């Protein structure tokens, strides 16, 4: 279906000249680590090869540009990756710049994921640690070789520091820029030696963010800033309930709106294509659409949760089994039970999702905050019936994501390409989601129900543990299903539960995967957002039943897990655990591992009327070798704030299948006055670095709930906290 504005003059078709970008004269270095490695692997790369594509570029003016294969959406990835390369290159930090790498999975694949270029799972620094250091070391070696050739001196006598090469014996020196062109002609060495950590001048030290200036001055380009010649803006009317489809539509009134060019049907709904956002928005309001809701999800949140509770009465698919938990429970001196409910959660990034698509003579160009460029390329190519290499993805800064931009079906890119195709490629198209579109558009953290049972013996020892989880699969039906769904168990549903670190001789974790017509997606820290909450609250309950202090109880159970124990001890020490607090305050603790990083948090809470007030958070983090301590602290603070907003206020609820929330007035992020004082303590480590983008979020909820129990005597088993009226004990 296609409807055109009768009075609108048709836009001329344009021919497009696609020019390949060139780095110009200078040094271009690239390589790839061949073996895949896992989280927490020991430092040290395997075989490497030089590739004509670039990780490091050095221009004749001395500027060092690090091409980053991971998107920067506020988490500091570009600063971290540049730090790794610049450390080995011996670049002056002031001369370092960064760019998003082009979409090229063969060169820029995520080494934790296989042949896919993408950012997620807090993997950017972890999988690039060796890679980017070797890039810098190779570039330095070729610069040294160039200097040795030009000066006719031994390479071993040449010193490199702060972007300069020098030879003490002859008194000769040159900048990186002066040697860049000659360096590009050198044969890369087959081996390079990386620096001893004791000699690091950037890694583990303060290095200002590389993107601060451009973002504070407004020079940084986000997708919402992109302006292409003749570009049109499209807003899509999507079904009012998930799973519904368009039966028919009438665009007569919409086409009478000044600025509206066309109204077209696309797989996702009905798109109003206009010369500007306002016209598209008003035109969309004037659409008359009849929806077929026969295939839609019409249940309410309460109905879905009631079904989850019933399902939890039956055993699920086993995700972990140690010993005989049924027998251990039957013989336990005390048996405790607890149920936990978790709502759907939206990501709500500050920059709503959007994408620009331009169909060209040679293929298609995409501009977007691409979290998984390989998937975005594939989606656009499939829609247009072209090869993926004909799709150019320009990855831009994004104003947050928290997982929202990592859709397995590339929803915003697919929409932009679909609209551009529907108007026969006559103009570039920007598809923009409004805040309401985003909050009501699905891709939520799934709703979950947890049922816990545990047994203590007569000495208060934890001898039995059962953890049943009920909820949707994020991975079912996606390209990632084959990798991350094992024997029917979606690993993202049970992570944080199936790798429980506590020493329990008899443990069972099982899962019911449900069919709900609400599209779901990974949300910051994914499964750990609900498993850590239920586990850490239940551990506190068991400690109380055993007559033990929560820290002492955990200490015994974590004896075989020194990194969990280390962060817990550090957080407890820095928070003054056990020391008296002012009247009306209480402490709570939680410790959790996610993405191979270990985080413990101690919170102090009070009550302001019936509303929790988070006064202080003391956070300890072990993420292996710290690359940039400021970035680590910032990510812990950000993860804490994001998690606090969710547990205090947030839920997505359905009424007859329709989403009740729409914007920040009823889906409330953490307000600035609610942000507590946060202290972050980093555990010194020589282990390989792991991620920090997500692990700060899971412990904050249970730590707050545990503190509130000490204050109120009430165990809170459903979120958000705003649903509960709390009073002091």
Phi, psi and omega per residue, in radians:
X1 nan 2.461 3.100
X2 -2.638 2.246 3.086
X3 -2.143 2.313 -3.112
X4 -1.994 2.619 3.056
X5 -1.220 2.088 -3.017
X6 -1.101 -0.616 -3.036
X7 -1.572 -0.041 -3.062
X8 -1.475 2.301 3.068
X9 -1.241 2.361 -3.110
X10 -1.169 2.499 3.075
X11 -1.375 2.467 3.115
X12 -1.210 2.497 3.005
X13 -1.261 2.501 -3.095
X14 -2.070 2.611 3.001
X15 -1.610 2.636 -3.041
X16 -2.114 2.359 3.043
X17 -1.834 2.034 -3.134
X18 -1.767 1.963 -3.133
X19 -1.812 2.349 3.099
X20 -1.353 2.361 -3.138
X21 -1.263 2.528 3.136
X22 -2.214 2.484 3.107
X23 -1.353 -0.174 -3.113
X24 1.350 -2.999 3.128
X25 -1.166 2.415 -3.141
X26 2.536 -3.050 -3.053
X27 -1.620 2.278 3.066
X28 -2.172 2.106 -3.089
X29 -2.134 2.372 3.033
X30 -2.677 2.728 3.135
X31 -2.897 3.031 3.134
X32 -2.478 2.324 2.985
X33 -1.349 2.215 -3.025
X34 -1.323 -0.889 -3.073
X35 -1.329 2.472 3.025
X36 -1.308 2.506 3.088
X37 -2.349 2.824 -2.990
X38 -1.832 2.970 3.068
X39 -0.950 2.416 3.036
X40 1.373 0.135 3.126
X41 -1.149 2.633 3.140
X42 -1.149 2.569 3.106
X43 -1.045 2.699 3.125
X44 2.118 1.939 -3.072
X45 -1.412 2.758 3.008
X46 -1.480 -2.718 -3.136
X47 -1.045 2.538 3.106
X48 -2.230 2.749 3.081
X49 -2.387 2.561 3.117
X50 -1.451 2.371 3.136
X51 -2.114 2.514 3.139
X52 -1.124 -0.383 3.035
X53 -1.275 2.907 -2.889
X54 -2.010 2.456 2.814
X55 -1.853 -0.555 -3.127
X56 -2.278 2.290 3.048
X57 -2.152 2.371 3.062
X58 -2.114 2.097 -3.086
X59 -1.594 2.808 3.126
X60 -1.006 -0.416 3.110
X61 -1.472 0.073 3.095
X62 1.603 -0.096 3.127
X63 -1.160 2.310 3.084
X64 -1.834 2.048 3.119
X65 -1.902 2.129 3.093
X66 -1.728 2.128 3.084
X67 -1.514 2.127 -3.006
X68 -1.833 2.132 -3.108
X69 -1.377 -0.147 3.140
X70 -1.896 2.404 -3.121
X71 -1.171 2.549 3.024
X72 -1.810 1.908 3.053
X73 -2.168 0.618 3.049
X74 1.922 -0.209 -3.027
X75 -1.485 -0.068 3.074
X76 1.533 0.274 -3.109
X77 -1.013 -0.774 -3.083
X78 -1.117 -0.654 3.103
X79 -1.132 -0.745 -3.135
X80 -1.141 -0.789 -3.130
X81 -1.149 -0.710 3.111
X82 -1.136 -0.616 3.101
X83 -1.037 -0.766 -3.116
X84 -1.092 -0.813 -3.121
X85 -1.211 -0.769 -3.081
X86 -1.156 -0.547 3.120
X87 -1.024 -0.871 -3.096
X88 -1.347 -0.517 3.121
X89 -1.278 -0.397 -3.030
X90 1.147 0.692 3.103
X91 -1.411 2.653 2.958
X92 -1.304 2.225 -3.066
X93 -1.004 -0.517 -3.122
X94 -1.176 -0.370 -3.115
X95 -1.653 0.023 -3.048
X96 -1.552 2.331 3.051
X97 -2.246 2.888 3.089
X98 -2.334 2.690 3.007
X99 -2.441 2.670 2.973
X100 -1.233 2.336 3.088
X101 -1.205 2.662 3.072
X102 -1.195 2.869 3.104
X103 -1.283 1.921 -3.115
X104 -2.791 1.594 -3.044
X105 -1.139 -0.491 -3.140
X106 -1.117 -0.590 -3.105
X107 -1.734 -0.663 -2.959
X108 -1.972 0.490 -3.110
X109 -1.136 2.637 3.011
X110 -1.315 2.034 -3.010
X111 -1.195 -0.238 3.043
X112 -1.505 -0.277 -2.995
X113 -1.874 -0.249 -3.008
X114 1.655 -2.652 -3.013
X115 -1.381 0.946 3.126
X116 -2.366 2.267 3.060
X117 -1.564 2.155 -3.115
X118 -3.096 2.900 -3.121
X119 -2.160 2.277 3.122
X120 2.885 2.932 3.141
X121 1.121 0.442 -3.142
X122 0.897 0.735 -2.993
X123 -1.823 -0.100 -2.966
X124 -1.020 -0.980 -3.118
X125 -1.249 -0.688 -3.091
X126 -1.031 -0.758 -3.069
X127 -1.551 -0.150 -3.109
X128 -1.881 -0.005 -3.006
X129 -1.002 -0.950 3.097
X130 -1.254 -0.715 -3.037
X131 -1.001 -0.894 -3.069
X132 -1.295 -0.537 3.063
X133 -1.159 -0.723 3.100
X134 -1.147 -0.605 3.086
X135 -1.037 -0.812 3.112
X136 -1.132 -0.711 -3.123
X137 -1.161 -0.686 3.102
X138 -1.118 -0.764 3.128
X139 -1.079 -0.748 3.121
X140 -1.085 -0.757 -3.123
X141 -1.074 -0.659 -3.140
X142 -1.288 -0.589 3.023
X143 -1.121 -0.748 3.112
X144 -1.088 -0.740 3.124
X145 -1.082 -0.673 3.118
X146 -1.146 -0.755 3.125
X147 -1.115 -0.735 3.138
X148 -1.073 -0.697 3.128
X149 -1.177 -0.772 -3.086
X150 -1.223 -0.644 -3.071
X151 -1.648 -0.171 -3.122
X152 1.016 0.873 3.117
X153 -2.307 2.792 3.106
X154 -1.131 2.409 -3.140
X155 -1.045 -0.604 -3.105
X156 -1.153 -0.239 -3.129
X157 -1.665 0.013 -3.065
X158 -1.634 2.276 3.113
X159 -1.776 2.575 3.125
X160 -2.267 2.262 3.107
X161 -2.811 2.360 3.038
X162 0.867 0.764 3.048
X163 1.373 0.247 -3.135
X164 -2.241 2.511 3.012
X165 -1.957 2.496 -3.113
X166 -2.588 2.688 3.066
X167 -2.226 1.932 -3.030
X168 -1.081 -0.690 -3.056
X169 -1.104 -0.702 -3.097
X170 -1.746 -0.184 -3.125
X171 1.322 0.174 -3.111
X172 -1.498 2.603 3.096
X173 -2.664 2.803 3.126
X174 -2.800 2.678 3.080
X175 -1.483 2.891 3.060
X176 -0.961 -0.760 -3.080
X177 -1.112 -0.652 -3.129
X178 -1.174 -0.474 -3.098
X179 -1.803 -0.048 -2.992
X180 -1.031 -0.806 -3.067
X181 -1.155 -0.741 3.107
X182 -1.176 -0.635 3.126
X183 -1.097 -0.599 -3.130
X184 -1.128 -0.333 -3.124
X185 -1.579 -0.090 -3.096
X186 -1.376 2.628 3.024
X187 -1.378 2.177 -3.123
X188 -1.085 2.492 3.101
X189 -1.195 2.660 3.114
X190 -1.331 -0.410 3.129
X191 -2.452 2.578 2.996
X192 -2.376 2.677 3.120
X193 -1.830 2.218 3.129
X194 -1.434 2.749 -3.072
X195 -1.183 2.603 2.967
X196 -1.224 2.361 -3.120
X197 -0.923 -0.502 3.139
X198 -1.148 -0.285 -3.131
X199 -1.727 0.075 -3.121
X200 -1.134 2.407 3.078
X201 -2.019 -0.248 3.105
X202 -2.060 -0.809 -3.131
X203 -1.150 2.227 -3.125
X204 1.465 0.007 -3.118
X205 -2.042 3.101 3.107
X206 -1.364 2.223 3.005
X207 -2.388 2.093 -3.117
X208 -1.025 2.609 3.117
X209 -1.041 2.423 -3.131
X210 -1.309 -0.296 -3.063
X211 -1.855 0.050 -3.059
X212 -1.079 -0.804 -3.066
X213 -1.119 -0.839 -3.080
X214 -1.138 -0.561 -3.126
X215 -1.368 -0.633 -3.126
X216 -1.357 -0.390 3.116
X217 -1.665 -0.078 3.141
X218 1.450 0.149 -3.131
X219 -1.416 -0.395 -3.129
X220 -1.140 2.451 -3.090
X221 -1.809 2.123 3.002
X222 -1.847 2.902 -3.131
X223 -1.024 -0.620 -3.119
X224 -1.172 -0.257 3.109
X225 -1.564 -0.243 -3.025
X226 -1.167 2.274 3.056
X227 -2.270 1.972 3.082
X228 -1.780 2.618 3.125
X229 -0.983 2.204 3.104
X230 1.293 0.218 -3.031
X231 -1.129 2.462 3.059
X232 -1.933 2.729 3.121
X233 -1.950 2.346 -3.136
X234 -2.136 2.367 2.940
X235 -2.046 2.416 -3.065
X236 -1.874 2.282 2.973
X237 -1.465 1.963 -3.108
X238 -1.771 2.849 -3.077
X239 -1.029 2.537 3.131
X240 -1.245 -0.366 3.001
X241 -2.243 2.616 -3.090
X242 -1.167 2.314 3.104
X243 1.662 -0.176 3.092
X244 -1.298 2.841 -3.128
X245 -2.324 2.887 3.121
X246 -1.368 2.149 3.023
X247 -1.524 -0.784 3.084
X248 -2.884 2.855 3.068
X249 -2.638 2.710 3.114
X250 -2.164 2.054 -3.082
X251 -1.804 0.216 -3.041
X252 -0.967 -0.915 -3.098
X253 -1.198 -0.667 -3.139
X254 -1.078 -0.673 -3.114
X255 -1.264 -0.271 3.074
X256 -1.449 -0.169 3.131
X257 -1.278 2.218 3.137
X258 -1.032 2.280 3.140
X259 1.741 -0.352 3.112
X260 -1.348 2.232 -3.108
X261 -1.712 -0.824 -3.095
X262 -2.619 2.788 2.965
X263 -2.244 2.157 -3.032
X264 -2.292 2.562 3.023
X265 -1.465 2.333 3.057
X266 -2.291 2.879 -3.096
X267 -0.968 -0.479 -3.065
X268 -1.525 -0.188 -3.118
X269 2.678 -2.385 -3.129
X270 -2.154 2.160 -3.073
X271 -1.786 2.270 3.005
X272 -1.722 2.063 -3.053
X273 -1.873 2.132 -3.012
X274 -2.441 3.034 -3.111
X275 -1.372 -0.250 -3.139
X276 -2.721 2.950 -3.089
X277 -1.106 -0.793 -3.055
X278 -1.052 -0.783 3.140
X279 -1.104 -0.726 3.118
X280 -1.114 -0.690 -3.120
X281 -1.157 -0.833 -3.137
X282 -1.183 -0.627 3.097
X283 -1.123 -0.671 3.122
X284 -1.108 -0.638 3.116
X285 -1.118 -0.433 -3.084
X286 -1.589 -0.046 3.104
X287 -1.176 2.527 2.980
X288 -1.993 1.957 -3.051
X289 -2.177 2.337 2.986
X290 -1.780 2.124 -3.083
X291 -1.766 2.439 2.998
X292 -1.639 1.851 -3.069
X293 -1.707 0.189 -3.064
X294 -1.138 -0.444 3.138
X295 -1.818 0.164 -3.042
X296 -1.535 2.899 3.073
X297 -1.513 1.944 -3.034
X298 -1.930 0.029 -3.128
X299 -1.321 2.732 3.010
X300 -1.521 2.885 3.079
X301 -1.038 -0.721 -3.136
X302 -1.097 -0.701 3.117
X303 -1.120 -0.745 -3.135
X304 -1.109 -0.786 -3.131
X305 -1.141 -0.621 3.094
X306 -1.108 -0.685 3.093
X307 -1.163 -0.645 3.088
X308 -1.079 -0.756 3.139
X309 -1.062 -0.736 3.116
X310 -1.126 -0.738 -3.130
X311 -1.101 -0.554 -3.116
X312 -1.209 -0.159 3.083
X313 -1.308 -0.247 -3.098
X314 -1.971 2.626 3.096
X315 -1.080 2.590 3.088
X316 -1.920 -2.945 3.085
X317 -1.285 2.348 -3.033
X318 -1.317 2.197 3.056
X319 -1.782 -0.469 3.079
X320 -2.752 2.429 3.097
X321 -2.571 2.097 3.055
X322 -2.186 2.244 3.099
X323 1.120 -2.641 -3.103
X324 -2.187 1.625 -3.056
X325 -1.227 -0.573 3.120
X326 -1.099 -0.828 -3.135
X327 -1.134 -0.690 -3.135
X328 -1.159 -0.664 3.079
X329 -1.145 -0.699 -3.105
X330 -1.102 -0.526 -3.098
X331 -1.773 0.035 -3.086
X332 -1.223 2.590 3.092
X333 -1.276 -0.605 3.083
X334 -2.324 2.407 3.046
X335 -2.158 2.220 3.102
X336 -1.975 2.544 3.107
X337 -2.318 2.591 3.108
X338 -2.728 2.448 3.048
X339 -1.986 2.502 -3.138
X340 -2.288 2.453 3.129
X341 -2.112 2.364 -3.124
X342 -2.235 2.282 -3.084
X343 -1.478 2.938 2.882
X344 -1.061 2.518 3.087
X345 -2.295 2.356 3.032
X346 -1.519 2.738 3.105
X347 -1.398 -0.746 3.088
X348 0.891 0.932 3.052
X349 -1.119 2.664 -3.060
X350 -1.092 -0.718 3.027
X351 -1.550 1.946 3.125
X352 -1.016 2.661 -3.063
X353 -1.161 2.552 -3.079
X354 -2.879 2.854 3.114
X355 -2.775 2.623 3.045
X356 -2.032 2.316 3.120
X357 -2.209 2.376 3.113
X358 -2.339 2.020 3.103
X359 -1.455 2.214 -3.080
X360 -2.020 3.057 3.087
X361 -1.097 -0.536 -3.057
X362 -1.750 -0.079 -3.115
X363 2.759 -2.122 -3.070
X364 -2.697 2.488 3.026
X365 -2.035 2.439 -3.130
X366 -2.155 2.376 2.983
X367 -2.113 2.115 -3.138
X368 -2.943 2.881 2.993
X369 -1.379 1.371 -2.963
X370 -1.418 2.018 3.123
X371 -1.490 -0.502 3.082
X372 -2.337 1.427 -3.069
X373 -0.972 -0.614 -3.129
X374 -1.068 -0.754 3.129
X375 -1.198 -0.699 3.126
X376 -1.109 -0.726 3.071
X377 -1.027 -0.832 -3.096
X378 -1.110 -0.694 -3.132
X379 -1.145 -0.799 3.132
X380 -1.105 -0.732 -3.129
X381 -1.099 -0.720 -3.134
X382 -1.130 -0.724 3.141
X383 -1.109 -0.684 -3.057
X384 -1.606 -0.157 -3.125
X385 1.202 0.666 3.123
X386 -2.195 2.976 3.120
X387 -1.299 2.529 3.140
X388 -0.954 -0.595 -3.126
X389 -1.204 -0.166 3.053
X390 -1.485 -0.057 -3.139
X391 -1.835 2.072 3.087
X392 -1.720 2.145 3.131
X393 -1.879 2.063 3.049
X394 -1.681 1.838 3.135
X395 -1.428 2.229 -3.100
X396 -2.048 2.890 2.992
X397 -0.949 2.586 3.079
X398 -2.270 2.515 -3.136
X399 -1.516 1.190 -3.141
X400 1.576 2.838 3.103
X401 -2.713 -1.093 -3.122
X402 1.090 0.406 -3.119
X403 1.864 -0.304 -3.020
X404 -1.124 -0.546 -3.078
X405 -1.538 0.082 -3.134
X406 -1.848 0.941 -3.099
X407 -1.431 2.281 -3.134
X408 -1.084 -0.389 3.103
X409 -1.820 0.190 3.082
X410 0.886 0.957 -2.944
X411 -0.993 -0.856 -3.067
X412 -1.236 -0.613 3.076
X413 -1.199 -0.763 3.131
X414 -1.053 -0.669 3.125
X415 -1.152 -0.797 -3.122
X416 -1.088 -0.741 3.136
X417 -1.193 -0.682 -3.141
X418 -1.102 -0.719 3.120
X419 -1.194 -0.764 3.107
X420 -1.035 -0.688 3.096
X421 -1.168 -0.698 -3.096
X422 -1.140 -0.523 3.088
X423 -1.655 0.312 3.036
X424 1.080 0.538 3.028
X425 1.167 0.354 -3.040
X426 -1.308 -0.211 3.128
X427 -2.769 2.677 2.965
X428 -1.108 2.609 -3.084
X429 -2.262 2.291 2.955
X430 -1.835 2.134 2.979
X431 -1.738 2.203 -3.087
X432 -2.173 2.327 3.000
X433 -1.613 2.287 2.996
X434 -1.295 2.988 3.069
X435 -1.014 -0.712 3.132
X436 -1.139 -0.700 3.085
X437 -1.017 -0.734 -3.071
X438 -1.210 -0.864 -3.106
X439 -1.114 -0.609 -3.086
X440 -1.704 0.071 -2.975
X441 -1.662 0.146 3.117
X442 1.427 -2.722 -3.026
X443 1.091 0.687 -3.045
X444 -1.504 2.802 2.817
X445 -1.093 2.249 -3.050
X446 -1.078 2.698 2.937
X447 -1.282 2.455 -3.138
X448 -2.405 2.678 2.967
X449 -2.214 2.344 3.122
X450 -2.122 2.387 3.010
X451 -2.120 2.179 -3.071
X452 -2.050 2.439 2.980
X453 -2.439 2.440 3.127
X454 -2.633 2.702 -3.113
X455 -2.222 2.465 3.052
X456 -1.982 2.510 3.060
X457 -1.465 -3.066 -3.058
X458 -1.167 -0.297 3.088
X459 -1.656 0.092 -3.136
X460 1.407 0.286 3.110
X461 -1.484 2.456 3.132
X462 -1.390 1.982 -3.026
X463 -2.013 -0.253 -3.104
X464 -2.559 2.569 -3.083
X465 -2.638 2.251 3.027
X466 -2.325 2.310 -3.066
X467 -2.381 1.930 -3.137
X468 -1.906 2.282 -3.089
X469 -2.089 2.361 3.113
X470 -2.216 2.170 3.122
X471 3.055 3.083 -3.096
X472 -1.327 2.701 2.988
X473 -1.535 2.259 3.023
X474 -1.303 -0.529 -2.944
X475 -1.633 -0.320 -3.073
X476 -1.012 2.234 3.110
X477 1.426 0.096 3.133
X478 -1.859 2.902 3.093
X479 -1.088 -0.276 -3.094
X480 -1.584 -0.061 -3.059
X481 -1.046 -0.764 -3.094
X482 -1.076 -0.496 -3.111
X483 -1.519 -0.622 -2.900
X484 -2.088 0.131 2.951
X485 -2.008 2.015 -3.055
X486 -2.088 2.119 -3.110
X487 0.923 0.673 3.116
X488 1.468 -0.078 -3.101
X489 -1.729 2.045 3.035
X490 -1.295 1.992 -3.060
X491 -1.139 -0.415 3.099
X492 -1.309 -0.296 3.077
X493 -1.379 -0.498 -3.004
X494 -1.974 -0.080 -3.142
X495 -1.048 2.472 -3.034
X496 1.566 -0.263 3.059
X497 -1.977 -0.772 -3.118
X498 -1.322 -0.251 3.057
X499 -1.931 0.577 3.131
X500 -0.897 2.194 -3.064
X501 -1.480 -0.253 -3.034
X502 -1.228 2.445 -3.086
X503 -1.348 1.728 -3.139
X504 -2.240 2.066 -3.034
X505 -1.161 -0.480 -3.080
X506 -2.256 1.881 -3.036
X507 -2.428 2.466 3.104
X508 -2.389 2.265 3.002
X509 -2.182 2.164 3.101
X510 -2.345 2.925 -2.937
X511 -2.452 2.373 2.890
X512 -1.896 2.083 3.055
X513 -1.664 2.204 -2.997
X514 -1.803 2.787 3.040
X515 -1.861 1.897 3.112
X516 -2.285 2.428 -3.060
X517 -1.436 0.457 3.114
X518 -1.816 2.136 3.122
X519 -1.155 2.312 -3.085
X520 -2.172 2.864 -3.023
X521 -2.744 2.829 3.051
X522 -1.141 2.446 -3.101
X523 -2.214 2.584 -2.943
X524 -0.642 1.919 -3.099
X525 1.462 0.025 2.902
X526 0.887 -2.144 -3.039
X527 -1.104 -0.523 -3.117
X528 -1.138 -0.270 3.137
X529 -1.179 -0.446 3.108
X530 -1.948 -0.582 -3.132
X531 -1.188 -0.745 3.120
X532 -1.073 -0.678 -3.104
X533 -1.077 -0.900 -3.096
X534 -1.208 -0.739 -3.113
X535 -1.091 -0.849 -3.018
X536 -1.270 -0.533 3.031
X537 -1.220 -0.745 -3.112
X538 -1.166 -0.635 3.068
X539 -1.061 -0.715 3.082
X540 -1.088 -0.717 3.124
X541 -1.093 -0.706 3.133
X542 -1.179 -0.671 3.093
X543 -1.047 -0.756 3.126
X544 -1.119 -0.743 3.137
X545 -1.106 -0.544 3.126
X546 -1.467 -0.061 -3.114
X547 1.258 0.548 -3.062
X548 -2.047 2.675 2.968
X549 -1.175 2.434 -3.088
X550 -1.011 -0.631 3.120
X551 -1.262 -0.791 3.117
X552 -1.062 -0.710 3.136
X553 -1.078 -0.793 3.120
X554 -1.175 -0.667 -3.090
X555 -0.970 -0.771 3.137
X556 -1.161 -0.694 -3.099
X557 -1.297 -0.334 -3.089
X558 -1.829 0.292 -3.072
X559 -1.001 -0.534 -3.115
X560 -1.646 0.128 -3.126
X561 -2.248 1.401 -2.996
X562 -1.095 -0.483 -3.108
X563 -1.348 -0.688 2.981
X564 -1.027 -0.827 -3.098
X565 -1.091 -0.692 -3.097
X566 -1.095 -0.782 -3.138
X567 -1.237 -0.607 3.119
X568 -1.126 -0.799 -3.137
X569 -1.098 -0.709 -3.112
X570 -1.166 -0.806 3.132
X571 -1.084 -0.762 -3.135
X572 -1.099 -0.740 3.137
X573 -1.102 -0.864 -3.084
X574 -1.181 -0.459 3.141
X575 -1.500 -0.138 -3.101
X576 1.260 0.702 -3.118
X577 -0.963 2.295 3.138
X578 1.613 -0.284 3.101
X579 -1.391 2.623 -3.113
X580 -1.137 2.585 3.103
X581 -1.986 2.795 3.039
X582 -1.042 2.700 3.116
X583 -0.998 2.434 3.121
X584 1.501 0.170 3.084
X585 -2.172 2.672 3.075
X586 -2.585 2.784 3.135
X587 -1.952 2.673 2.977
X588 -2.505 2.759 -3.079
X589 -2.357 2.663 2.995
X590 -2.676 2.602 3.101
X591 -2.403 2.429 -3.074
X592 -2.736 2.588 3.013
X593 -1.893 2.271 2.946
X594 -2.512 2.427 -3.134
X595 0.952 0.672 3.063
X596 1.141 0.253 2.994
X597 -1.942 2.612 -3.004
X598 -2.074 2.212 -3.062
X599 -2.360 2.324 2.983
X600 -2.157 2.512 3.133
X601 -2.380 2.366 3.001
X602 -2.011 2.233 -3.134
X603 -2.029 2.649 2.946
X604 -1.992 2.275 -3.111
X605 -2.218 2.742 2.976
X606 -2.431 3.116 3.086
X607 -2.061 2.302 3.037
X608 -1.895 1.610 -2.917
X609 1.217 -2.160 3.066
X610 -1.770 0.206 -3.058
X611 -1.817 2.270 3.094
X612 -1.146 2.445 3.028
X613 -2.143 2.090 -3.121
X614 -1.533 1.951 -3.021
X615 -1.508 -0.694 -3.000
X616 -2.717 2.476 3.020
X617 -2.252 2.199 3.037
X618 -1.916 2.091 -3.024
X619 -2.072 2.321 3.014
X620 -2.067 2.346 -3.074
X621 -2.332 2.352 3.012
X622 -2.067 1.796 -3.129
X623 -2.099 0.592 -3.090
X624 1.269 -2.714 -3.117
X625 -1.095 2.120 3.140
X626 -1.240 2.226 3.126
X627 -1.522 -0.888 3.108
X628 -2.396 1.739 -3.062
X629 -0.962 -0.616 3.123
X630 -1.102 -0.716 3.138
X631 -1.180 -0.669 3.108
X632 -1.083 -0.814 3.123
X633 -1.088 -0.736 -3.139
X634 -1.085 -0.693 -3.128
X635 -1.262 -0.603 3.035
X636 -1.120 -0.784 3.114
X637 -1.076 -0.789 3.134
X638 -1.119 -0.733 3.115
X639 -1.122 -0.643 3.095
X640 -1.154 -0.815 3.129
X641 -1.094 -0.719 3.141
X642 -1.135 -0.774 3.121
X643 -1.155 -0.648 3.122
X644 -1.119 -0.727 3.103
X645 -1.002 -0.721 -3.122
X646 -1.173 -0.836 -3.051
X647 -1.291 -0.483 -3.133
X648 -1.376 -0.705 -2.909
X649 -2.194 -0.544 -2.686
X650 -1.681 2.425 2.934
X651 -2.856 2.537 2.967
X652 -1.800 2.145 -3.123
X653 -2.075 2.592 3.119
X654 -1.919 2.410 3.025
X655 -2.215 1.881 -3.041
X656 1.065 0.524 -3.127
X657 1.527 -0.180 -3.115
X658 -1.641 2.398 -3.108
X659 -1.311 2.255 -3.077
X660 -1.385 -0.529 -3.046
X661 -1.582 2.765 -3.075
X662 -2.517 -0.454 -3.061
X663 -2.762 -2.978 -3.036
X664 -1.283 -0.074 3.067
X665 -1.386 -0.502 3.128
X666 -2.148 -0.025 2.899
X667 -2.194 1.601 -2.788
X668 -1.682 2.050 3.006
X669 -1.295 2.938 3.098
X670 -1.076 2.258 3.093
X671 -1.476 2.703 -3.033
X672 -1.040 -0.623 -3.118
X673 -1.275 -0.213 3.123
X674 -1.584 -0.203 -3.087
X675 -1.254 2.143 -3.113
X676 -1.398 2.984 2.942
X677 -1.189 2.276 -3.105
X678 -2.141 2.263 3.044
X679 -2.005 2.245 -3.125
X680 -2.037 2.243 3.123
X681 -2.105 2.174 -3.052
X682 -1.771 2.240 3.127
X683 -1.315 2.152 3.062
X684 -1.076 2.442 -3.075
X685 -2.735 2.608 3.009
X686 -1.910 0.126 3.093
X687 -1.270 2.838 3.093
X688 -1.037 2.478 -3.107
X689 -1.195 2.547 3.061
X690 -2.159 -3.069 -2.943
X691 -1.500 2.781 3.103
X692 -2.291 0.005 -3.090
X693 -1.171 -0.546 -3.058
X694 -2.022 -0.577 -2.972
X695 -1.086 -0.264 3.103
X696 -1.308 -0.267 -3.053
X697 -1.428 -0.792 -3.006
X698 -1.028 -0.684 -3.040
X699 -1.294 -0.325 -2.969
X700 -1.177 -0.690 -3.127
X701 -1.074 -0.952 -3.140
X702 -1.153 -0.574 3.104
X703 -1.109 -0.718 3.093
X704 -1.143 -0.799 -3.124
X705 -1.084 -0.686 3.123
X706 -1.171 -0.639 3.088
X707 -1.197 -0.707 3.134
X708 -1.108 -0.591 3.082
X709 -1.094 -0.740 3.125
X710 -1.085 -0.511 -3.093
X711 -1.509 -0.614 -2.987
X712 -2.000 -0.339 -3.046
X713 1.337 0.174 -3.109
X714 -1.973 2.217 3.027
X715 -1.478 2.139 -3.112
X716 -1.704 2.098 -3.025
X717 -2.040 0.110 3.075
X718 -2.470 2.620 -3.098
X719 -2.071 2.724 0.055
X720 -1.418 2.956 -3.129
X721 -1.160 -0.407 -3.120
X722 -1.112 -0.269 3.096
X723 -1.335 -0.214 -3.025
X724 -1.939 2.418 3.016
X725 -1.680 1.995 -3.002
X726 -1.822 2.459 3.092
X727 -2.331 2.619 3.110
X728 -1.116 2.588 -3.108
X729 -1.203 nan nan
